[in-house]
Amino acid sequence: MPGVALLLGAGGFLGGHLAGALQAGGWTVRAAPRGDLSTLPPDAWDDLLGGAGAVVNAAGRTAGTLPELTRANVLLPALLLDAAGRAGTRMVHLASAAEYGRTPEGRAAREDDPCTPLSPYGATKLAGTLLLEEAVRAGRVDAVALRLTNPIGASMNAGSLPGRAARELAQAAQEGGQSVKFGPLGALRDFVDARDVARAALHTLPGEPGDGLRGTVNVGSGEARPVRDLVTELTRLTGFGGVVHEDAPGSPRSGDVPYQRADVSRLTASGFQPHFTFTDSLQALLASPTTVSLPQKEF
């Protein structure tokens, strides 16, 4: 039976989706306090995990200095692994496909592939995942790292390409704008609905069908599509009738990693199937309060 689940990062984009999925699954969500949890002593961690049947780590940093990234993406998971091991609590940790680095075009990245991250973010996320895998092999903790591709959905901020594209295209459609400018949109990405990410986390909790999964498990759609598809579909959904340009400066990360696709066979073999389509994800993004509100229309 579901019990108490400690959730780190409850105030973030994915944390909000996780909180909703956990509650819908019958779990009582205990949100970890905001702030730098890497400074908490062991007894404070023991208090946080006291009585919890599971802990889900959706905390971390995508940008910042190397010390900041290391504290959030390496030290924090390390402390949580120790605390979960002491408490005998199942741990679900959100990892990142940025840990893989470059994957040859046409090939899906597998969990046992060599990882060569190309950014401090990817390197620190990989370090956290490796610590989890070692602790699981040694029998010190019951844990799984869900290696996410590119989650999209409601409450994405404008600092992400999907969030920015949704906001700018919705605003241009409302105001009669003639053009919207982006960088090159040819990179291929594996997009996954944030609600399916939350469902995957729930799927791996105690008493759920995937509670036997250990170590690293990919979470994605298993399909690579051009980022241009995202902008094209948002253009259709918003009704924007202007021109989309791709002549703004591009993202260095897109150039470094032109292709991304995850092999999700390990997750699906445990009985998990995604519920939401690419269009579902973009509709949810457009309907989010963080996006410019749209006139009522049928999608």
TAMONOR-V598444 format. One record per pair of residues at least 6 apart in sequence whose C-alpha atoms are under 7 Angstrom apart, sorted by sequence separation. I is the first residue (numbers start at 1). J is the second residue. If there is no record, write none. Layout:
I,J
I,J
This chain:
9,15
10,16
23,29
63,69
84,90
103,109
117,123
135,141
136,142
157,163
158,164
203,209
204,210
205,211
22,29
84,91
136,143
156,163
203,210
204,211
61,69
203,211
10,19
204,213
19,29
61,72
60,72
61,73
60,73
101,115
100,115
101,116
99,115
100,116
101,117
129,145
99,116
100,117
101,118
99,117
98,117
10,31
5,27
7,29
197,219
4,27
5,28
6,29
7,30
8,31
99,122
2,26
3,27
4,28
5,29
6,30
7,31
8,32
98,122
99,123
2,27
3,28
4,29
5,30
6,31
7,32
4,30
6,32
99,125
99,126
192,220
96,125
191,220
192,221
95,125
190,220
191,221
190,221
190,222
38,71
190,223
55,89
95,129
190,224
54,89
55,90
56,91
57,92
58,93
189,224
190,225
53,89
54,90
55,91
56,92
57,93
58,94
188,224
189,225
224,260
38,75
46,83
52,89
53,90
54,91
55,92
56,93
57,94
188,225
189,226
224,261
38,76
45,83
49,87
188,226
189,227
223,261
37,76
152,191
187,226
188,227
222,261
150,190
151,191
152,192
153,193
186,226
187,227
222,262
149,190
150,191
151,192
152,193
153,194
185,226
186,227
222,263
149,191
150,192
151,193
152,194
185,227
186,228
220,262
222,264
6,49
15,58
149,192
151,194
185,228
14,58
218,262
220,264
218,263
219,264
6,52
218,264
5,52
4,52
5,53
6,54
7,55
8,56
9,57
234,282
3,52
4,53
5,54
6,55
7,56
8,57
9,58
217,266
218,267
3,53
4,54
5,55
6,56
7,57
8,58
9,59
74,124
78,128
95,145
97,147
217,267
8,59
73,124
74,125
77,128
81,132
91,142
92,143
93,144
94,145
95,146
96,147
97,148
69,121
73,125
90,142
91,143
92,144
93,145
94,146
95,147
96,148
97,149
74,127
78,131
88,141
90,143
91,144
92,145
93,146
94,147
95,148
96,149
66,120
70,124
74,128
69,124
73,128
85,140
85,141
84,141
63,121
62,121
81,141
210,270
185,246
209,270
184,246
209,271
237,299
179,242
180,243
181,244
182,245
183,246
184,247
178,242
179,243
180,244
181,245
182,246
183,247
173,238
177,242
178,243
179,244
180,245
181,246
182,247
183,248
165,231
169,235
173,239
181,247
182,248
183,249
184,250
173,240
181,248
183,250
187,254
166,234
170,238
172,240
144,213
147,216
169,238
144,214
145,215
146,216
147,217
148,218
149,219
188,258
189,259
190,260
143,214
144,215
145,216
146,217
147,218
148,219
149,220
169,240
187,258
188,259
189,260
190,261
143,215
144,216
145,217
146,218
147,219
148,220
187,259
188,260
189,261
190,262
146,219
196,274
136,215
196,275
196,276
133,215
132,215
193,276
193,281
111,216
111,217
111,218
92,201
166,286
171,292
170,292
167,291
170,294
166,291
167,292
153,281
152,281
153,282
154,284
155,285
153,284
154,285
153,285
155,288
157,290
154,288
155,289
155,290
13,155
13,156
54,205
109,261
110,262
108,261
109,262
110,263
105,259
108,262
109,263
102,257
108,263
101,257
103,259
103,260
17,194
21,198
17,195
21,199
14,194
18,198
22,202
17,198
21,202
1,207
